[in-house]
């Protein structure tokens, strides 16, 4: 687990947005045959 000490609310927003994008775009999902959501969408089209 990674811990952050935030100094501003904008810093919280930036880190949160980055983490969400990484989780939703770059992390493979077992339920998607170990593809990222982005890769799975491309195959579905």
N, C-alpha and C positions, 0 to 999 in steps of 0.2 A: 504494500500500500504506500502511496505517495502522499506526503503532507505538505501543505503550502501555508505560508504566513502571508496573507494578503495585506497590502497597504492601502489600496483604494477599491472602490466598488467596480470601477472599470477593469481593474486587474482581475477581479472575480469573474466578470463577464467574459473577458478574453480567454481565460483558462477554461471556463465552463464551455464556451463555444468550441474551442479547440478539442476538448475532450469528447464532446458530443459528436463532432465531425469524425474524429478518429474512431470512436466506438461504432458509429453507424456506417462508415464508409470503408474503413481499412481492416476491420476485424472480421475474420472468417467466421461463419456461423455453421454449426453442424447440421442444423435443419435445412440449410441451403446448400447441402452437399459440399461443405467446407469452402464455399465461395463467399466473397464479401457481398453485401447487398447490391453494390454498384455492378459487380461482375454478373450477379444473378439477373439483374434487370436487363443488362445488355444481351444475355442469352435468351431471355424471354421475348425480346422484341423481334 
